[in-house]
Amino acid sequence: MLQLDFPGAAELRHQLDRVQVVALWGSNSASVDLRVTDDEPPAPIPDGVVPVTCTVIDEGGELIGEIILWTETGMLSGLEYAWYGDEPPTSLPEADRIVMS
């Protein structure tokens, strides 16, 4: 997601080497809370969703979910796998199932 350019992307990329998963959103959840462990410059973006559309498709190309990257005070704070359907995913999708724009 951070391969795409948008205001604040460079600062968020620098945080990647110092980010760790600190909590699952639920048992067997693929969504997690993140924390940047060292002092890194915050990205100049508002709190909330990073401005990248990242959809997940199945083998037939049908839309089955999306990946959402969250920030708080300019720092990476969460990675959410939102799914469309009855059964929640227990892991993140394979890279070839992700479409970014």
Sequence and secondary structure as in RCSB ss.txt:
>XXXX:A:sequence
MLQLDFPGAAELRHQLDRVQVVALWGSNSASVDLRVTDDEPPAPIPDGVVPVTCTVIDEGGELIGEIILWTETGM
LSGLEYAWYGDEPPTSLPEADRIVMS
>XXXX:A:secstr
 TTS  TTHHHHHHHGGGEEEEEESSTT S EEEEE S     SS SEE S  EEEE TTS EEEEEEEEEETTE
EEEEEEEESSSS  SS   GGGEEE 
